[in-house]
Amino acid sequence: MGLILRLLVAAGLAADAIVHWRFAPEMAFVQGGSIDGELLFRVQAAVAGVVAVVILTYATRWAYALAFLVAASAVGAIVFYYYVDAGALGPLPDMHEPVWYAEKTISLAGEGIAALAALAGFVTASRTKREDEDARTPEPATRL
């Protein structure tokens, strides 16, 4: 089960990274904020890619937590900027985009799957660790 969760998280984050990297040049023209839209998309792609490698390398609670934060924040951003025209938020440009297309669906699906699998991995990683510790702890000797 652990390997399947890791692969789901990594695949979802990889889809997120690919879509963000491919669309980064188109985001260069987004207005507002002090951070360029292209830079924002490239950073998201890089972070998602690095975390995908981390989750494949380490199946620890912190790795799953990190993957969840990256994936869930990306899901939140897609949904928020689809429904809300908040304008530029601090250093972030105005990313409002009330249209839906295939690449956005791929990104949302990958991020959603990654977030759910990371959450499940976080829960099972802690339980598995406790079960392993319990198995290593010897039973106290009792007198008959």
DSSP file with accessible surface (Angstrom, degrees, kcal/mol):
  #  RESIDUE AA STRUCTURE BP1 BP2  ACC     N-H-->O    O-->H-N    N-H-->O    O-->H-N    TCO  KAPPA ALPHA  PHI   PSI    X-CA   Y-CA   Z-CA
    1    1 A M     >        0   0  155      0, 0.0     4,-2.2     0, 0.0     5,-0.2   0.000 360.0 360.0 360.0 -38.8    0.0    0.0    0.0
    2    2 A G  H  >  +     0   0   36      1,-0.2     4,-2.3     2,-0.2     5,-0.2   0.892 360.0  49.8 -61.8 -41.1    2.8    2.4    0.8
    3    3 A L  H  > S+     0   0  112      2,-0.2     4,-2.5     1,-0.2    -1,-0.2   0.911 109.7  51.4 -65.6 -39.8    4.4    2.1   -2.6
    4    4 A I  H  > S+     0   0  104      1,-0.2     4,-2.5     2,-0.2    -2,-0.2   0.929 110.5  48.5 -63.5 -43.5    1.1    2.8   -4.3
    5    5 A L  H  X S+     0   0   11     -4,-2.2     4,-2.6     1,-0.2     5,-0.2   0.923 111.4  50.1 -62.2 -43.9    0.5    5.9   -2.2
    6    6 A R  H  X S+     0   0   60     -4,-2.3     4,-2.6     1,-0.2    -1,-0.2   0.908 111.7  48.0 -61.4 -41.5    4.0    7.1   -3.0
    7    7 A L  H  X S+     0   0   93     -4,-2.5     4,-2.7     2,-0.2     5,-0.2   0.891 111.4  50.3 -67.5 -38.4    3.5    6.6   -6.7
    8    8 A L  H  X S+     0   0   73     -4,-2.5     4,-2.4     2,-0.2     5,-0.2   0.929 112.9  46.2 -64.5 -44.0    0.2    8.4   -6.7
    9    9 A V  H  X S+     0   0    0     -4,-2.6     4,-2.6     2,-0.2     5,-0.2   0.951 115.4  46.1 -62.7 -48.0    1.6   11.3   -4.8
   10   10 A A  H  X S+     0   0    9     -4,-2.6     4,-2.3    -5,-0.2    -2,-0.2   0.908 113.4  48.6 -64.0 -41.5    4.6   11.5   -7.2
   11   11 A A  H  X S+     0   0   63     -4,-2.7     4,-2.4     2,-0.2    -1,-0.2   0.913 112.2  48.9 -66.1 -41.8    2.5   11.1  -10.3
   12   12 A G  H  X S+     0   0    5     -4,-2.4     4,-2.1    -5,-0.2    -2,-0.2   0.925 113.5  46.2 -63.6 -42.7    0.1   13.8   -9.2
   13   13 A L  H  X S+     0   0    0     -4,-2.6     4,-2.7    -5,-0.2    -1,-0.2   0.864 110.3  54.4 -68.5 -32.9    2.9   16.2   -8.4
   14   14 A A  H  X S+     0   0   39     -4,-2.3     4,-2.7    -5,-0.2     5,-0.2   0.918 107.8  49.3 -66.2 -41.3    4.6   15.4  -11.7
   15   15 A A  H  X S+     0   0   25     -4,-2.4     4,-2.4     2,-0.2     5,-0.3   0.931 112.0  49.5 -62.2 -42.4    1.4   16.3  -13.6
   16   16 A D  H  X S+     0   0    0     -4,-2.1     4,-2.4     1,-0.2     5,-0.2   0.937 112.1  47.9 -59.3 -47.3    1.3   19.6  -11.6
   17   17 A A  H  X S+     0   0   14     -4,-2.7     4,-2.5     1,-0.2     5,-0.2   0.922 111.9  48.6 -63.6 -43.5    4.9   20.3  -12.4
   18   18 A I  H  X S+     0   0  102     -4,-2.7     4,-2.4     2,-0.2     5,-0.2   0.936 113.0  46.4 -64.8 -46.8    4.6   19.6  -16.1
   19   19 A V  H  X S+     0   0   15     -4,-2.4     4,-2.0    -5,-0.2    -1,-0.2   0.937 114.6  47.2 -64.0 -43.9    1.5   21.7  -16.6
   20   20 A H  H  X S+     0   0   20     -4,-2.4     4,-0.9    -5,-0.3    -1,-0.2   0.900 112.5  49.5 -65.6 -39.1    2.9   24.6  -14.6
   21   21 A W  H  < S+     0   0  137     -4,-2.5     3,-0.4    -5,-0.2    -1,-0.2   0.918 112.1  47.9 -65.6 -42.0    6.2   24.5  -16.5
   22   22 A R  H  < S+     0   0  162     -4,-2.4     4,-0.2     1,-0.2    -1,-0.2   0.836 116.5  42.7 -67.9 -33.7    4.5   24.4  -19.9
   23   23 A F  H  X S+     0   0   23     -4,-2.0     4,-1.0    -5,-0.2     3,-0.5   0.513  87.0  94.8 -92.3  -3.6    2.2   27.3  -19.0
   24   24 A A  T >< S+     0   0    0     -4,-0.9     3,-1.1    -3,-0.4     4,-0.4   0.905  80.9  53.6 -56.6 -45.7    4.8   29.5  -17.3
   25   25 A P  G >4 S+     0   0   60      0, 0.0     3,-1.1     0, 0.0    -1,-0.2   0.870 106.0  54.2 -60.8 -31.7    5.7   31.6  -20.4
   26   26 A E  G >4 S+     0   0  120     -3,-0.5     3,-0.7     1,-0.2    -2,-0.2   0.740 101.8  59.3 -72.0 -21.8    2.0   32.4  -20.9
   27   27 A M  G X< S+     0   0   15     -3,-1.1     3,-1.4    -4,-1.0    10,-0.5   0.478  78.9  89.6 -85.8  -1.0    1.8   33.8  -17.4
   28   28 A A  G <  S+     0   0   29     -3,-1.1    -1,-0.2    -4,-0.4     9,-0.2   0.755  85.7  53.4 -66.0 -21.9    4.6   36.4  -18.0
   29   29 A F  G <  S+     0   0  163     -3,-0.7    -1,-0.3    -4,-0.2     2,-0.2   0.347  76.3 123.0 -99.0   6.6    1.9   38.9  -19.1
   30   30 A V    <   -     0   0   39     -3,-1.4     7,-0.4     1,-0.1     2,-0.2  -0.507  59.4-129.0 -70.6 133.9   -0.3   38.6  -16.0
   31   31 A Q        +     0   0  150     63,-0.3    63,-2.5    -2,-0.2    -1,-0.1  -0.493  57.3  27.7 -88.0 154.3   -0.7   42.1  -14.5
   32   32 A G  S    S+     0   0   42     61,-0.2    57,-0.1     1,-0.2     3,-0.1   0.044  73.6  66.3  90.6 163.6   -0.1   43.2  -10.9
   33   33 A G  S    S-     0   0   38     60,-0.2    59,-0.2     1,-0.1    -1,-0.2   0.216  78.9 -99.1  72.5 163.3    2.0   42.1   -8.0
   34   34 A S  S    S+     0   0  102     56,-0.2     2,-0.5    57,-0.1    58,-0.2   0.558 101.2  80.0 -95.9  -9.7    5.7   42.3   -7.6
   35   35 A I  S    S-     0   0   55     56,-2.7     2,-0.1    -3,-0.1    -1,-0.0  -0.874  85.6-122.4 -99.1 128.0    6.3   38.6   -8.5
   36   36 A D     >  -     0   0   76     -2,-0.5     4,-2.4     1,-0.1     5,-0.2  -0.402  13.4-130.6 -65.9 139.1    6.1   37.8  -12.2
   37   37 A G  H  > S+     0   0    1    -10,-0.5     4,-2.3    -7,-0.4    -9,-0.3   0.868 108.7  53.7 -60.6 -36.3    3.5   35.2  -13.1
   38   38 A E  H  > S+     0   0   59    -11,-0.4     4,-2.4     2,-0.2    -1,-0.2   0.935 109.2  47.5 -64.6 -44.9    6.0   33.2  -15.1
   39   39 A L  H  > S+     0   0   99      1,-0.2     4,-2.8     2,-0.2     5,-0.2   0.920 110.3  53.1 -61.9 -42.1    8.4   33.1  -12.1
   40   40 A L  H  X S+     0   0   49     -4,-2.4     4,-2.3     1,-0.2    -1,-0.2   0.926 111.5  45.3 -59.7 -45.0    5.5   32.0   -9.9
   41   41 A F  H  X S+     0   0   33     -4,-2.3     4,-2.3     2,-0.2    -1,-0.2   0.882 112.8  50.5 -68.0 -38.4    4.6   29.1  -12.2
   42   42 A R  H  X S+     0   0   61     -4,-2.4     4,-2.5     2,-0.2    -2,-0.2   0.905 110.7  49.2 -67.3 -39.5    8.2   28.0  -12.6
   43   43 A V  H  X S+     0   0   74     -4,-2.8     4,-3.0     2,-0.2     5,-0.3   0.927 110.9  50.1 -64.9 -43.0    8.7   28.0   -8.9
   44   44 A Q  H  X S+     0   0   40     -4,-2.3     4,-2.5    -5,-0.2     5,-0.2   0.922 111.9  48.6 -60.4 -43.1    5.5   25.9   -8.4
   45   45 A A  H  X S+     0   0    6     -4,-2.3     4,-2.4     2,-0.2    -2,-0.2   0.925 113.3  46.7 -62.9 -44.2    6.7   23.5  -11.1
   46   46 A A  H  X S+     0   0   51     -4,-2.5     4,-2.7     2,-0.2     5,-0.2   0.925 113.2  47.9 -66.0 -43.9   10.2   23.2   -9.5
   47   47 A V  H  X S+     0   0   61     -4,-3.0     4,-2.7     1,-0.2     5,-0.2   0.931 112.5  49.1 -63.5 -44.3    8.8   22.7   -5.9
   48   48 A A  H  X S+     0   0    0     -4,-2.5     4,-2.0    -5,-0.3    -1,-0.2   0.914 112.7  48.5 -62.5 -40.7    6.3   20.1   -7.1
   49   49 A G  H  X S+     0   0   28     -4,-2.4     4,-1.8    -5,-0.2    -2,-0.2   0.924 112.5  47.1 -65.2 -43.8    9.1   18.2   -9.0
   50   50 A V  H  X S+     0   0   92     -4,-2.7     4,-2.5     1,-0.2    -2,-0.2   0.928 112.4  49.4 -65.1 -42.6   11.4   18.3   -6.0
   51   51 A V  H  X S+     0   0    6     -4,-2.7     4,-2.7     1,-0.2     5,-0.2   0.868 106.3  57.2 -67.4 -32.6    8.7   17.1   -3.6
   52   52 A A  H  X S+     0   0    9     -4,-2.0     4,-1.6    -5,-0.2    -1,-0.2   0.926 109.7  45.0 -61.7 -41.5    7.8   14.3   -6.0
   53   53 A V  H  X S+     0   0   90     -4,-1.8     4,-1.8     2,-0.2    -2,-0.2   0.911 111.7  53.1 -68.0 -40.0   11.4   13.1   -5.8
   54   54 A V  H  X S+     0   0   29     -4,-2.5     4,-3.4     1,-0.2    -2,-0.2   0.929 108.7  48.9 -60.8 -44.2   11.5   13.5   -2.1
   55   55 A I  H  < S+     0   0    0     -4,-2.7    -1,-0.2     1,-0.2    -2,-0.2   0.844 111.0  50.2 -69.4 -30.4    8.3   11.4   -1.6
   56   56 A L  H  < S+     0   0   77     -4,-1.6    -1,-0.2    -5,-0.2    -2,-0.2   0.815 117.9  40.6 -72.7 -28.3    9.8    8.7   -3.9
   57   57 A T  H  < S+     0   0   80     -4,-1.8     2,-0.5     1,-0.3    -2,-0.2   0.877 123.8  30.8 -86.4 -42.5   13.0    8.7   -1.8
   58   58 A Y     <  -     0   0  127     -4,-3.4     2,-0.5    -5,-0.2    -1,-0.3  -0.977  54.7-168.4-125.1 123.8   11.6    9.0    1.7
   59   59 A A        +     0   0   42     -2,-0.5     2,-0.2    -3,-0.1    -4,-0.1  -0.418  46.4 132.7-104.4  56.2    8.2    7.7    2.8
   60   60 A T  S  > S-     0   0   52     -2,-0.5     4,-2.2     1,-0.1     5,-0.2  -0.589  71.0-107.7-102.7 168.6    8.2    9.5    6.1
   61   61 A R  H  > S+     0   0  107      1,-0.2     4,-2.5     2,-0.2     5,-0.2   0.892 119.1  51.7 -62.1 -41.3    5.5   11.6    7.8
   62   62 A W  H  > S+     0   0  144      2,-0.2     4,-2.5     1,-0.2    -1,-0.2   0.878 108.7  51.4 -66.1 -35.2    7.3   14.9    7.1
   63   63 A A  H  > S+     0   0    0      2,-0.2     4,-2.4     1,-0.2    -2,-0.2   0.924 112.4  45.6 -66.3 -42.9    7.6   14.0    3.4
   64   64 A Y  H  X S+     0   0    4     -4,-2.2     4,-2.5     2,-0.2    -2,-0.2   0.889 112.5  51.6 -65.5 -38.9    3.9   13.2    3.1
   65   65 A A  H  X S+     0   0   33     -4,-2.5     4,-2.4     2,-0.2    -2,-0.2   0.923 110.7  48.1 -63.7 -42.9    3.1   16.4    5.0
   66   66 A L  H  X S+     0   0   66     -4,-2.5     4,-2.3     2,-0.2    -2,-0.2   0.929 112.0  49.3 -62.1 -45.0    5.3   18.4    2.6
   67   67 A A  H  X S+     0   0    0     -4,-2.4     4,-2.7     1,-0.2     5,-0.3   0.903 110.3  51.4 -62.2 -40.8    3.6   16.8   -0.4
   68   68 A F  H  X S+     0   0   71     -4,-2.5     4,-3.0     1,-0.2     5,-0.4   0.926 109.2  50.1 -62.2 -45.0    0.2   17.5    1.0
   69   69 A L  H  X S+     0   0  113     -4,-2.4     4,-1.9     2,-0.2     5,-0.2   0.922 113.7  45.0 -60.4 -43.9    1.0   21.1    1.6
   70   70 A V  H  X S+     0   0   13     -4,-2.3     4,-1.6     2,-0.2    -2,-0.2   0.952 119.5  40.2 -65.6 -49.3    2.3   21.6   -2.0
   71   71 A A  H  X S+     0   0    0     -4,-2.7     4,-2.3    -5,-0.2    -2,-0.2   0.933 116.8  47.4 -68.6 -45.7   -0.6   19.7   -3.6
   72   72 A A  H  X S+     0   0   31     -4,-3.0     4,-2.6    -5,-0.3    -1,-0.2   0.885 110.6  52.3 -67.1 -35.9   -3.4   21.1   -1.5
   73   73 A S  H  X S+     0   0   70     -4,-1.9     4,-2.2    -5,-0.4    -1,-0.2   0.884 109.5  50.2 -67.1 -34.9   -2.2   24.6   -1.8
   74   74 A A  H  X S+     0   0    7     -4,-1.6     4,-2.3     2,-0.2    -2,-0.2   0.908 110.4  49.2 -68.8 -40.0   -2.2   24.2   -5.6
   75   75 A V  H  X S+     0   0   36     -4,-2.3     4,-2.4     1,-0.2     5,-0.3   0.941 111.6  50.0 -61.1 -46.0   -5.7   22.8   -5.5
   76   76 A G  H  X S+     0   0   38     -4,-2.6     4,-2.8     1,-0.2     5,-0.2   0.899 109.8  50.6 -59.6 -40.4   -6.8   25.8   -3.4
   77   77 A A  H  X S+     0   0   41     -4,-2.2     4,-2.7     2,-0.2     5,-0.2   0.922 110.4  48.6 -66.1 -43.2   -5.2   28.2   -5.8
   78   78 A I  H  X S+     0   0   22     -4,-2.3     4,-1.2     2,-0.2    -2,-0.2   0.951 116.6  41.8 -61.5 -49.2   -6.9   26.8   -8.9
   79   79 A V  H  X S+     0   0   62     -4,-2.4     4,-2.0     2,-0.2     3,-0.3   0.933 116.2  49.1 -66.1 -44.3  -10.3   26.8   -7.3
   80   80 A F  H  X S+     0   0   81     -4,-2.8     4,-2.9    -5,-0.3    -2,-0.2   0.952 113.5  44.6 -60.7 -50.1   -9.9   30.2   -5.6
   81   81 A Y  H  < S+     0   0   30     -4,-2.7    16,-2.1    -5,-0.2    -1,-0.2   0.666 110.1  56.8 -75.3 -12.9   -8.7   31.9   -8.8
   82   82 A Y  H  < S+     0   0   67     -4,-1.2    -1,-0.2    -3,-0.3    -2,-0.2   0.908 121.0  26.1 -76.7 -43.6  -11.4   30.3  -10.9
   83   83 A Y  H  < S+     0   0  171     -4,-2.0     2,-0.5    -5,-0.2    -2,-0.2   0.740 117.7  58.0 -92.7 -25.3  -14.2   31.6   -8.8
   84   84 A V     <  -     0   0   59     -4,-2.9     2,-1.1    -5,-0.3    13,-0.1  -0.927  55.9-158.3-119.2 128.9  -12.8   34.8   -7.2
   85   85 A D        +     0   0  102     -2,-0.5     3,-0.1     1,-0.2    -4,-0.1  -0.754  30.5 158.3 -98.4  84.9  -11.4   37.9   -8.9
   86   86 A A        -     0   0   37     -2,-1.1    -1,-0.2     1,-0.3     8,-0.0   0.527  37.6-143.2 -87.1  -5.8   -9.3   39.1   -6.0
   87   87 A G        -     0   0   20     -3,-0.1     8,-0.4     2,-0.1     2,-0.3  -0.319  59.1 -13.4  71.8-161.6   -6.9   41.1   -8.1
   88   88 A A        -     0   0   49      6,-0.2     2,-0.7    -3,-0.1     6,-0.1  -0.579  65.9-154.2 -74.7 129.8   -3.3   41.3   -7.1
   89   89 A L  B >   -A   92   0A  72      3,-1.0     3,-2.4    -2,-0.3    -2,-0.1  -0.886  55.6 -63.2-108.2 101.3   -2.8   39.9   -3.6
   90   90 A G  T 3  S-     0   0   66     -2,-0.7   -56,-0.2     1,-0.3   -57,-0.1  -0.386 122.6  -9.0  58.7-123.9    0.3   41.5   -2.1
   91   91 A P  T 3  S+     0   0   65      0, 0.0   -56,-2.7     0, 0.0    -1,-0.3   0.616 117.1  98.4 -79.9  -9.8    3.2   40.3   -4.2
   92   92 A L  B <  S-A   89   0A  56     -3,-2.4    -3,-1.0   -59,-0.2   -59,-0.1  -0.576  73.8-124.8 -81.2 139.2    1.1   37.9   -6.2
   93   93 A P        -     0   0    0      0, 0.0     2,-1.1     0, 0.0    -4,-0.3  -0.190  39.9 -81.0 -73.4 171.7   -0.2   38.9   -9.6
   94   94 A D        +     0   0   56    -63,-2.5   -63,-0.3     1,-0.2    -6,-0.2  -0.617  53.2 172.6 -74.9 101.3   -3.9   38.9  -10.6
   95   95 A M        +     0   0   24     -2,-1.1    -1,-0.2    -8,-0.4     2,-0.1   0.259  20.8 142.2 -99.0  12.8   -4.3   35.2  -11.4
   96   96 A H        +     0   0   55      1,-0.1   -14,-0.2     2,-0.1   -11,-0.1  -0.332  17.1 166.4 -59.7 127.1   -8.1   35.2  -11.9
   97   97 A E        -     0   0   54    -16,-2.1     2,-0.4   -19,-0.2    -1,-0.1  -0.739  16.7-174.6-146.2  92.9   -8.9   32.9  -14.8
   98   98 A P        +     0   0   74      0, 0.0     2,-0.3     0, 0.0   -16,-0.1   0.019  57.4  92.6 -84.7  33.1  -12.6   32.0  -15.1
   99   99 A V        -     0   0   78     -2,-0.4     2,-0.4     2,-0.0    -2,-0.0  -0.885  61.6-146.4-121.2 157.1  -12.1   29.5  -17.9
  100  100 A W        +     0   0  101     -2,-0.3     2,-0.3     4,-0.0     3,-0.0  -0.975  22.5 163.9-125.8 138.2  -11.6   25.8  -17.8
  101  101 A Y     >  -     0   0   65     -2,-0.4     4,-2.0     1,-0.1     3,-0.4  -0.899  50.3 -91.3-146.4 171.8   -9.5   23.8  -20.3
  102  102 A A  H  > S+     0   0   64     -2,-0.3     4,-2.6     1,-0.2     5,-0.2   0.876 120.4  51.3 -58.7 -44.1   -7.9   20.3  -20.5
  103  103 A E  H  > S+     0   0   61      1,-0.2     4,-2.5     2,-0.2    -1,-0.2   0.869 109.2  51.1 -64.1 -36.0   -4.5   21.2  -19.0
  104  104 A K  H  > S+     0   0   17     -3,-0.4     4,-2.7     2,-0.2    -1,-0.2   0.896 110.3  50.0 -67.0 -38.2   -6.2   22.9  -16.0
  105  105 A T  H  X S+     0   0   66     -4,-2.0     4,-2.8     2,-0.2     5,-0.2   0.915 110.5  49.6 -65.0 -42.7   -8.2   19.7  -15.5
  106  106 A I  H  X S+     0   0   91     -4,-2.6     4,-2.7     2,-0.2     5,-0.2   0.931 112.8  47.5 -61.2 -45.4   -5.1   17.6  -15.6
  107  107 A S  H  X S+     0   0    4     -4,-2.5     4,-2.8     2,-0.2     5,-0.2   0.939 113.6  46.7 -62.1 -47.2   -3.4   19.8  -13.1
  108  108 A L  H  X S+     0   0   46     -4,-2.7     4,-2.7     2,-0.2     5,-0.2   0.919 113.5  48.5 -63.1 -43.6   -6.3   19.9  -10.7
  109  109 A A  H  X S+     0   0   51     -4,-2.8     4,-2.7     2,-0.2     5,-0.3   0.934 113.6  46.8 -63.3 -45.5   -6.8   16.1  -11.0
  110  110 A G  H  X S+     0   0    9     -4,-2.7     4,-2.6    -5,-0.2    -2,-0.2   0.933 114.9  45.8 -62.2 -45.3   -3.1   15.4  -10.3
  111  111 A E  H  X S+     0   0    0     -4,-2.8     4,-2.6    -5,-0.2    -1,-0.2   0.897 113.7  49.5 -65.6 -40.0   -2.9   17.9   -7.4
  112  112 A G  H  X S+     0   0   22     -4,-2.7     4,-2.5    -5,-0.2     5,-0.2   0.929 113.0  45.8 -65.2 -44.5   -6.1   16.5   -5.9
  113  113 A I  H  X S+     0   0   85     -4,-2.7     4,-2.8    -5,-0.2     5,-0.3   0.923 113.9  49.9 -63.2 -43.8   -4.9   12.9   -6.2
  114  114 A A  H  X S+     0   0    0     -4,-2.6     4,-2.5    -5,-0.3    -2,-0.2   0.913 111.0  49.2 -62.3 -41.6   -1.5   13.8   -4.8
  115  115 A A  H  X S+     0   0    9     -4,-2.6     4,-2.2     2,-0.2    -2,-0.2   0.939 114.4  43.9 -65.0 -46.1   -3.1   15.7   -1.8
  116  116 A L  H  X S+     0   0  126     -4,-2.5     4,-2.4     2,-0.2    -2,-0.2   0.915 115.8  47.2 -66.2 -42.7   -5.5   12.8   -0.9
  117  117 A A  H  X S+     0   0    6     -4,-2.8     4,-2.7    -5,-0.2    -1,-0.2   0.885 111.7  51.5 -66.9 -37.0   -2.7   10.2   -1.3
  118  118 A A  H  X S+     0   0    0     -4,-2.5     4,-2.5    -5,-0.3    -2,-0.2   0.901 109.4  50.1 -66.3 -39.0   -0.3   12.3    0.7
  119  119 A L  H  X S+     0   0   83     -4,-2.2     4,-2.1     2,-0.2    -2,-0.2   0.935 112.6  46.6 -63.6 -44.7   -2.9   12.6    3.5
  120  120 A A  H  X S+     0   0   39     -4,-2.4     4,-2.7     1,-0.2     5,-0.2   0.906 112.6  50.7 -63.8 -40.0   -3.5    8.9    3.5
  121  121 A G  H  X S+     0   0    0     -4,-2.7     4,-2.7     2,-0.2     5,-0.2   0.890 107.2  53.6 -64.4 -38.7    0.3    8.3    3.5
  122  122 A F  H  X S+     0   0   61     -4,-2.5     4,-1.4     2,-0.2    -1,-0.2   0.930 112.8  43.6 -60.6 -44.5    0.7   10.7    6.4
  123  123 A V  H  X S+     0   0   76     -4,-2.1     4,-1.7     1,-0.2    -2,-0.2   0.935 118.0  43.3 -68.7 -45.5   -1.8    8.7    8.4
  124  124 A T  H  X S+     0   0   27     -4,-2.7     4,-2.9     1,-0.2     5,-0.2   0.835 108.0  59.3 -73.6 -30.1   -0.5    5.2    7.5
  125  125 A A  H  X S+     0   0   18     -4,-2.7     4,-2.0    -5,-0.2    -1,-0.2   0.907 108.6  45.0 -64.6 -39.0    3.1    6.2    7.9
  126  126 A S  H  X S+     0   0   14     -4,-1.4     4,-2.1    -5,-0.2    -1,-0.2   0.911 115.2  47.4 -71.3 -38.3    2.5    7.1   11.5
  127  127 A R  H  X S+     0   0  120     -4,-1.7     4,-2.4     2,-0.2    -2,-0.2   0.927 112.0  49.8 -68.7 -42.0    0.5    4.0   12.1
  128  128 A T  H  X S+     0   0   66     -4,-2.9     4,-2.4     1,-0.2    -2,-0.2   0.915 110.1  51.1 -63.3 -41.1    3.1    1.7   10.4
  129  129 A K  H  X S+     0   0  126     -4,-2.0     4,-2.3    -5,-0.2    -1,-0.2   0.926 110.9  48.0 -63.3 -43.6    5.9    3.3   12.5
  130  130 A R  H  X S+     0   0  139     -4,-2.1     4,-2.4     1,-0.2    -2,-0.2   0.908 111.4  50.4 -64.1 -40.0    4.0    2.7   15.7
  131  131 A E  H  X S+     0   0  110     -4,-2.4     4,-2.0     2,-0.2    -1,-0.2   0.897 110.3  50.2 -65.5 -38.4    3.2   -0.9   14.7
  132  132 A D  H  X S+     0   0   85     -4,-2.4     4,-1.5     2,-0.2    -2,-0.2   0.908 111.1  48.6 -65.2 -40.7    6.9   -1.5   14.0
  133  133 A E  H  X S+     0   0   85     -4,-2.3     4,-1.3     1,-0.2    -2,-0.2   0.901 110.9  50.8 -66.1 -38.7    7.9   -0.1   17.3
  134  134 A D  H  < S+     0   0  113     -4,-2.4    -1,-0.2     1,-0.2    -2,-0.2   0.877 108.3  52.3 -65.7 -36.8    5.4   -2.3   19.1
  135  135 A A  H  < S+     0   0   85     -4,-2.0    -1,-0.2     1,-0.2    -2,-0.2   0.835 110.4  48.4 -69.1 -30.8    6.7   -5.4   17.3
  136  136 A R  H  < S+     0   0  177     -4,-1.5    -1,-0.2    -5,-0.1    -2,-0.2   0.718  90.9  91.2 -81.8 -21.7   10.2   -4.6   18.4
  137  137 A T  S  < S-     0   0   87     -4,-1.3     2,-0.1    -5,-0.1    -4,-0.0  -0.642  79.6-130.6 -77.9 119.6    9.3   -4.0   22.1
  138  138 A P        -     0   0  111      0, 0.0    -2,-0.1     0, 0.0    -1,-0.1  -0.389  20.7-110.2 -72.0 148.9    9.6   -7.3   23.9
  139  139 A E        -     0   0  167      1,-0.1     2,-0.1    -2,-0.1     3,-0.1  -0.528  39.0-104.8 -72.3 140.9    6.8   -8.5   26.1
  140  140 A P        -     0   0  102      0, 0.0     2,-0.2     0, 0.0    -1,-0.1  -0.420  37.5-109.6 -68.2 142.9    7.5   -8.4   29.8
  141  141 A A        -     0   0  104     -2,-0.1     2,-0.4    -3,-0.1     0, 0.0  -0.516  35.7-159.2 -72.1 138.3    8.2  -11.8   31.3
  142  142 A T        -     0   0  117     -2,-0.2     2,-0.4    -3,-0.1    -3,-0.0  -0.901  14.1-122.8-118.9 150.5    5.4  -12.9   33.6
  143  143 A R              0   0  244     -2,-0.4     0, 0.0     1,-0.0     0, 0.0  -0.726 360.0 360.0 -91.3 140.5    5.5  -15.5   36.4
  144  144 A L              0   0  215     -2,-0.4    -1,-0.0     0, 0.0     0, 0.0  -0.597 360.0 360.0 -98.2 360.0    3.2  -18.4   36.2
